[in-house]
Amino acid sequence: MSQSASVWLVLAFALVAANLPFANDRVMGLLPVSGGWKKSLALRLLELVILYFVVGGVGLLFERRVGQIAPQGWEFYAVTGALFIVLAFPGFTWRYLLKHRN
């Protein structure tokens, strides 16, 4: 796989992963919430942080396959964390800011 294809694949995976906590009421998209509860915002944000690290791991695997892993400082994690939050905005808007008919 080429380097640009792997970059686009990681970005597409990040877009899907960032919106997953807001798209459904299952924990990590797999386990149903028991007792008829709805997921709280805190649980959704925890899932968002966990999925940020999962996407980072996938990106690290692709970088390892392409060549040498470049060292990253705190700036890299600040920028990618902010990008992940921006990618999660459509899901957050759909879940909390739009009115849904019951």
Secondary structure, DSSP 8 states (H G I E B T S, - for coil): --HHHHHHHHHHHHHHHHHHHHH-SEETTTEE-GGG----HHHHHHHHHHHHHHHHHHHHHHHHHHS------HHHHHHHHHHHHHHTHHHHIIIIIS----
